[in-house]
Amino acid sequence: MHARYLLFFGVLFVGGALPRAGAAMTTLNLNDVFSGTAPGGSSPWLTLSIQDLAPNSVQFTFNAINLPASGEFVSGWYFNFNPALNSDLSKLSFSIISNPTGFTNSNITVGTKNAADGGGYYNFEFDFPTSGPTFTSGEKVVVDVSGTNGFSVNESDFLYLAQPHGGNGVYYSAAHVQAESGGASGWVGATTVSAIPEPTSYAAITGTLALGLVVWRRWRLAA
């Protein structure tokens, strides 16, 4: 009987210790070509990871993860905001943390009608250099976003589809890739979001699975 109680409470503990739904990081995989020519390399050509660092501090990592080393580069990157909060767009503050290009805050456009070649209207447009140091294969740009004047943001505020415009679909994020083979360019977008548990969540999962095994073995021995 004691072993059965141990099993019961052990299972409750395991279930309670598992991480809650909603991970600390979300990744948008830009793997759909909606205009122009597909980039070289493999899909997803680009990823955008969004993560809460602290209350009112959201970090964006723009990654040219699978662009080929042949010189293709990102010239524009677009993403979205909670449309119910559009009136607060002017209260957002951007801090560039890591940047291998000449990208500055003056290259950030905030509004409601940033168009991505028929792939919708976006709230944010990041324009990267088209000459000199460009945003190319394997490079990352990291930007932190926070609210000001009493306005606060979190990761979920940026996980919205674009507003329809142009007939080429709508995406959570879109980007323009240039200098493709033969001088072509292409527009790619993210149609889905992927939640990634933070490392501490992996540790919690491992620990709770180990506890469950101990409980099961004790129950078997007592049976």
Contacts in CASP RR format, 6 or more apart in sequence:
PFRMAT RR
TARGET T0000
AUTHOR 0000-0000-0000
METHOD contacts of the structure
MODEL  1
MHARYLLFFGVLFVGGALPRAGAAMTTLNLNDVFSGTAPGGSSPWLTLSI
QDLAPNSVQFTFNAINLPASGEFVSGWYFNFNPALNSDLSKLSFSIISNP
TGFTNSNITVGTKNAADGGGYYNFEFDFPTSGPTFTSGEKVVVDVSGTNG
FSVNESDFLYLAQPHGGNGVYYSAAHVQAESGGASGWVGATTVSAIPEPT
SYAAITGTLALGLVVWRRWRLAA
2 222 0 8 1.000
3 218 0 8 1.000
3 219 0 8 1.000
3 221 0 8 1.000
3 222 0 8 1.000
3 223 0 8 1.000
4 219 0 8 1.000
4 222 0 8 1.000
6 215 0 8 1.000
6 218 0 8 1.000
6 219 0 8 1.000
7 215 0 8 1.000
7 216 0 8 1.000
7 218 0 8 1.000
7 219 0 8 1.000
10 211 0 8 1.000
10 212 0 8 1.000
10 215 0 8 1.000
11 212 0 8 1.000
11 215 0 8 1.000
13 208 0 8 1.000
13 211 0 8 1.000
14 208 0 8 1.000
14 209 0 8 1.000
14 211 0 8 1.000
14 212 0 8 1.000
14 215 0 8 1.000
15 208 0 8 1.000
17 204 0 8 1.000
17 207 0 8 1.000
17 208 0 8 1.000
17 211 0 8 1.000
18 204 0 8 1.000
18 205 0 8 1.000
18 208 0 8 1.000
19 197 0 8 1.000
19 201 0 8 1.000
19 204 0 8 1.000
19 205 0 8 1.000
22 195 0 8 1.000
23 195 0 8 1.000
23 196 0 8 1.000
23 197 0 8 1.000
23 198 0 8 1.000
23 201 0 8 1.000
24 51 0 8 1.000
24 52 0 8 1.000
24 155 0 8 1.000
24 196 0 8 1.000
24 197 0 8 1.000
24 198 0 8 1.000
24 201 0 8 1.000
25 49 0 8 1.000
25 50 0 8 1.000
25 51 0 8 1.000
25 155 0 8 1.000
25 195 0 8 1.000
25 196 0 8 1.000
25 198 0 8 1.000
26 49 0 8 1.000
26 50 0 8 1.000
26 51 0 8 1.000
26 155 0 8 1.000
26 159 0 8 1.000
26 193 0 8 1.000
26 194 0 8 1.000
26 195 0 8 1.000
26 196 0 8 1.000
27 47 0 8 1.000
27 48 0 8 1.000
27 49 0 8 1.000
27 50 0 8 1.000
27 193 0 8 1.000
27 194 0 8 1.000
27 196 0 8 1.000
28 47 0 8 1.000
28 48 0 8 1.000
28 49 0 8 1.000
28 50 0 8 1.000
28 79 0 8 1.000
28 172 0 8 1.000
28 173 0 8 1.000
28 190 0 8 1.000
28 192 0 8 1.000
28 193 0 8 1.000
28 194 0 8 1.000
29 43 0 8 1.000
29 44 0 8 1.000
29 47 0 8 1.000
29 190 0 8 1.000
29 192 0 8 1.000
29 194 0 8 1.000
30 44 0 8 1.000
30 45 0 8 1.000
30 46 0 8 1.000
30 47 0 8 1.000
30 48 0 8 1.000
30 171 0 8 1.000
30 173 0 8 1.000
30 174 0 8 1.000
30 175 0 8 1.000
30 188 0 8 1.000
30 189 0 8 1.000
30 190 0 8 1.000
31 43 0 8 1.000
31 44 0 8 1.000
31 45 0 8 1.000
31 188 0 8 1.000
31 189 0 8 1.000
31 190 0 8 1.000
31 191 0 8 1.000
32 171 0 8 1.000
32 188 0 8 1.000
32 189 0 8 1.000
32 190 0 8 1.000
32 191 0 8 1.000
33 186 0 8 1.000
33 187 0 8 1.000
33 188 0 8 1.000
33 189 0 8 1.000
34 117 0 8 1.000
34 118 0 8 1.000
34 119 0 8 1.000
34 168 0 8 1.000
34 169 0 8 1.000
34 171 0 8 1.000
34 174 0 8 1.000
34 187 0 8 1.000
34 188 0 8 1.000
34 189 0 8 1.000
35 117 0 8 1.000
35 118 0 8 1.000
35 119 0 8 1.000
35 168 0 8 1.000
35 186 0 8 1.000
35 187 0 8 1.000
36 184 0 8 1.000
36 185 0 8 1.000
36 186 0 8 1.000
36 187 0 8 1.000
37 180 0 8 1.000
37 181 0 8 1.000
37 184 0 8 1.000
37 185 0 8 1.000
37 186 0 8 1.000
38 186 0 8 1.000
38 188 0 8 1.000
39 45 0 8 1.000
39 67 0 8 1.000
39 68 0 8 1.000
39 72 0 8 1.000
39 177 0 8 1.000
39 180 0 8 1.000
39 186 0 8 1.000
39 188 0 8 1.000
40 67 0 8 1.000
40 68 0 8 1.000
40 70 0 8 1.000
40 72 0 8 1.000
40 180 0 8 1.000
40 181 0 8 1.000
41 66 0 8 1.000
41 67 0 8 1.000
41 68 0 8 1.000
42 66 0 8 1.000
43 66 0 8 1.000
44 65 0 8 1.000
44 66 0 8 1.000
44 190 0 8 1.000
45 64 0 8 1.000
45 65 0 8 1.000
45 66 0 8 1.000
45 67 0 8 1.000
45 177 0 8 1.000
45 188 0 8 1.000
46 62 0 8 1.000
46 63 0 8 1.000
46 64 0 8 1.000
46 65 0 8 1.000
46 66 0 8 1.000
46 67 0 8 1.000
46 74 0 8 1.000
46 77 0 8 1.000
46 175 0 8 1.000
46 177 0 8 1.000
46 188 0 8 1.000
47 61 0 8 1.000
47 63 0 8 1.000
47 65 0 8 1.000
48 60 0 8 1.000
48 61 0 8 1.000
48 62 0 8 1.000
48 63 0 8 1.000
48 77 0 8 1.000
48 79 0 8 1.000
48 173 0 8 1.000
48 190 0 8 1.000
49 60 0 8 1.000
49 61 0 8 1.000
49 63 0 8 1.000
49 196 0 8 1.000
50 58 0 8 1.000
50 59 0 8 1.000
50 60 0 8 1.000
50 155 0 8 1.000
50 158 0 8 1.000
50 159 0 8 1.000
51 58 0 8 1.000
51 59 0 8 1.000
51 61 0 8 1.000
51 155 0 8 1.000
52 58 0 8 1.000
52 59 0 8 1.000
52 154 0 8 1.000
52 155 0 8 1.000
53 59 0 8 1.000
53 144 0 8 1.000
55 152 0 8 1.000
55 154 0 8 1.000
56 146 0 8 1.000
56 147 0 8 1.000
56 152 0 8 1.000
56 153 0 8 1.000
56 154 0 8 1.000
57 144 0 8 1.000
57 145 0 8 1.000
57 146 0 8 1.000
58 144 0 8 1.000
58 145 0 8 1.000
58 146 0 8 1.000
58 153 0 8 1.000
58 154 0 8 1.000
58 155 0 8 1.000
58 157 0 8 1.000
58 158 0 8 1.000
59 97 0 8 1.000
59 142 0 8 1.000
59 143 0 8 1.000
59 144 0 8 1.000
59 145 0 8 1.000
60 79 0 8 1.000
60 142 0 8 1.000
60 143 0 8 1.000
60 144 0 8 1.000
60 145 0 8 1.000
60 158 0 8 1.000
61 140 0 8 1.000
61 141 0 8 1.000
61 142 0 8 1.000
62 74 0 8 1.000
62 77 0 8 1.000
62 126 0 8 1.000
62 135 0 8 1.000
62 140 0 8 1.000
62 141 0 8 1.000
62 142 0 8 1.000
62 143 0 8 1.000
63 138 0 8 1.000
63 139 0 8 1.000
63 140 0 8 1.000
64 73 0 8 1.000
64 74 0 8 1.000
64 135 0 8 1.000
64 136 0 8 1.000
64 137 0 8 1.000
64 138 0 8 1.000
64 139 0 8 1.000
64 140 0 8 1.000
65 138 0 8 1.000
67 73 0 8 1.000
67 74 0 8 1.000
67 136 0 8 1.000
67 137 0 8 1.000
67 138 0 8 1.000
67 177 0 8 1.000
68 137 0 8 1.000
69 136 0 8 1.000
69 137 0 8 1.000
70 137 0 8 1.000
70 181 0 8 1.000
71 134 0 8 1.000
71 136 0 8 1.000
71 137 0 8 1.000
71 179 0 8 1.000
72 136 0 8 1.000
72 137 0 8 1.000
72 177 0 8 1.000
72 178 0 8 1.000
72 179 0 8 1.000
72 180 0 8 1.000
73 128 0 8 1.000
73 130 0 8 1.000
73 134 0 8 1.000
73 135 0 8 1.000
73 136 0 8 1.000
73 177 0 8 1.000
73 178 0 8 1.000
73 179 0 8 1.000
74 128 0 8 1.000
74 134 0 8 1.000
74 135 0 8 1.000
74 136 0 8 1.000
74 175 0 8 1.000
74 176 0 8 1.000
74 177 0 8 1.000
74 178 0 8 1.000
75 127 0 8 1.000
75 128 0 8 1.000
75 129 0 8 1.000
75 130 0 8 1.000
75 134 0 8 1.000
75 135 0 8 1.000
75 176 0 8 1.000
75 177 0 8 1.000
75 178 0 8 1.000
75 185 0 8 1.000
76 125 0 8 1.000
76 126 0 8 1.000
76 127 0 8 1.000
76 128 0 8 1.000
76 175 0 8 1.000
76 176 0 8 1.000
77 125 0 8 1.000
77 126 0 8 1.000
77 128 0 8 1.000
77 173 0 8 1.000
77 174 0 8 1.000
77 175 0 8 1.000
77 176 0 8 1.000
78 114 0 8 1.000
78 116 0 8 1.000
78 122 0 8 1.000
78 124 0 8 1.000
78 125 0 8 1.000
78 126 0 8 1.000
78 162 0 8 1.000
78 173 0 8 1.000
78 174 0 8 1.000
78 175 0 8 1.000
79 122 0 8 1.000
79 123 0 8 1.000
79 124 0 8 1.000
79 158 0 8 1.000
79 172 0 8 1.000
79 173 0 8 1.000
79 174 0 8 1.000
80 122 0 8 1.000
80 123 0 8 1.000
80 124 0 8 1.000
80 158 0 8 1.000
80 159 0 8 1.000
80 160 0 8 1.000
80 161 0 8 1.000
80 162 0 8 1.000
80 172 0 8 1.000
80 173 0 8 1.000
81 89 0 8 1.000
81 123 0 8 1.000
81 124 0 8 1.000
81 157 0 8 1.000
81 158 0 8 1.000
81 160 0 8 1.000
82 156 0 8 1.000
82 157 0 8 1.000
82 158 0 8 1.000
82 160 0 8 1.000
83 160 0 8 1.000
83 163 0 8 1.000
85 157 0 8 1.000
86 111 0 8 1.000
86 112 0 8 1.000
86 123 0 8 1.000
88 151 0 8 1.000
89 110 0 8 1.000
89 111 0 8 1.000
89 112 0 8 1.000
89 123 0 8 1.000
90 110 0 8 1.000
91 147 0 8 1.000
91 148 0 8 1.000
91 149 0 8 1.000
91 150 0 8 1.000
91 151 0 8 1.000
92 110 0 8 1.000
92 145 0 8 1.000
92 146 0 8 1.000
92 147 0 8 1.000
92 148 0 8 1.000
92 151 0 8 1.000
92 153 0 8 1.000
93 145 0 8 1.000
93 146 0 8 1.000
93 147 0 8 1.000
93 148 0 8 1.000
94 105 0 8 1.000
94 108 0 8 1.000
94 143 0 8 1.000
94 144 0 8 1.000
94 145 0 8 1.000
95 143 0 8 1.000
95 144 0 8 1.000
95 145 0 8 1.000
95 146 0 8 1.000
96 103 0 8 1.000
96 104 0 8 1.000
96 105 0 8 1.000
96 141 0 8 1.000
96 142 0 8 1.000
96 143 0 8 1.000
97 142 0 8 1.000
97 143 0 8 1.000
97 144 0 8 1.000
98 140 0 8 1.000
98 141 0 8 1.000
98 142 0 8 1.000
99 141 0 8 1.000
99 142 0 8 1.000
100 133 0 8 1.000
100 135 0 8 1.000
100 139 0 8 1.000
100 140 0 8 1.000
100 141 0 8 1.000
101 128 0 8 1.000
101 129 0 8 1.000
101 133 0 8 1.000
101 134 0 8 1.000
101 135 0 8 1.000
101 139 0 8 1.000
101 141 0 8 1.000
102 128 0 8 1.000
102 129 0 8 1.000
102 133 0 8 1.000
103 126 0 8 1.000
103 127 0 8 1.000
103 128 0 8 1.000
103 129 0 8 1.000
103 135 0 8 1.000
103 141 0 8 1.000
107 126 0 8 1.000
107 127 0 8 1.000
107 128 0 8 1.000
108 124 0 8 1.000
108 125 0 8 1.000
108 126 0 8 1.000
108 127 0 8 1.000
109 124 0 8 1.000
109 125 0 8 1.000
109 127 0 8 1.000
110 123 0 8 1.000
110 124 0 8 1.000
111 123 0 8 1.000
111 124 0 8 1.000
112 121 0 8 1.000
112 123 0 8 1.000
112 163 0 8 1.000
113 121 0 8 1.000
113 165 0 8 1.000
114 121 0 8 1.000
114 122 0 8 1.000
114 123 0 8 1.000
114 124 0 8 1.000
114 125 0 8 1.000
115 121 0 8 1.000
115 122 0 8 1.000
115 165 0 8 1.000
115 166 0 8 1.000
116 122 0 8 1.000
116 162 0 8 1.000
116 171 0 8 1.000
116 174 0 8 1.000
116 175 0 8 1.000
116 176 0 8 1.000
116 187 0 8 1.000
117 168 0 8 1.000
117 176 0 8 1.000
117 187 0 8 1.000
118 165 0 8 1.000
118 166 0 8 1.000
118 167 0 8 1.000
118 168 0 8 1.000
118 169 0 8 1.000
118 187 0 8 1.000
119 162 0 8 1.000
119 165 0 8 1.000
119 166 0 8 1.000
119 167 0 8 1.000
119 168 0 8 1.000
119 169 0 8 1.000
119 170 0 8 1.000
119 171 0 8 1.000
119 174 0 8 1.000
119 187 0 8 1.000
120 162 0 8 1.000
120 163 0 8 1.000
120 164 0 8 1.000
120 165 0 8 1.000
120 166 0 8 1.000
120 167 0 8 1.000
120 168 0 8 1.000
120 169 0 8 1.000
120 170 0 8 1.000
120 171 0 8 1.000
120 174 0 8 1.000
121 162 0 8 1.000
121 163 0 8 1.000
121 164 0 8 1.000
121 165 0 8 1.000
122 162 0 8 1.000
122 174 0 8 1.000
126 141 0 8 1.000
126 143 0 8 1.000
128 134 0 8 1.000
128 135 0 8 1.000
128 141 0 8 1.000
129 135 0 8 1.000
130 178 0 8 1.000
134 179 0 8 1.000
135 141 0 8 1.000
145 153 0 8 1.000
145 158 0 8 1.000
146 153 0 8 1.000
147 153 0 8 1.000
159 172 0 8 1.000
159 193 0 8 1.000
160 172 0 8 1.000
161 170 0 8 1.000
161 171 0 8 1.000
161 172 0 8 1.000
162 170 0 8 1.000
162 171 0 8 1.000
162 172 0 8 1.000
162 174 0 8 1.000
163 170 0 8 1.000
164 170 0 8 1.000
168 187 0 8 1.000
171 189 0 8 1.000
171 190 0 8 1.000
171 191 0 8 1.000
172 189 0 8 1.000
172 190 0 8 1.000
172 191 0 8 1.000
172 192 0 8 1.000
172 193 0 8 1.000
173 189 0 8 1.000
173 190 0 8 1.000
174 187 0 8 1.000
174 188 0 8 1.000
174 189 0 8 1.000
174 190 0 8 1.000
175 187 0 8 1.000
175 188 0 8 1.000
175 189 0 8 1.000
176 185 0 8 1.000
176 186 0 8 1.000
176 187 0 8 1.000
177 185 0 8 1.000
177 186 0 8 1.000
177 187 0 8 1.000
177 188 0 8 1.000
178 185 0 8 1.000
178 186 0 8 1.000
179 185 0 8 1.000
180 186 0 8 1.000
197 205 0 8 1.000
END
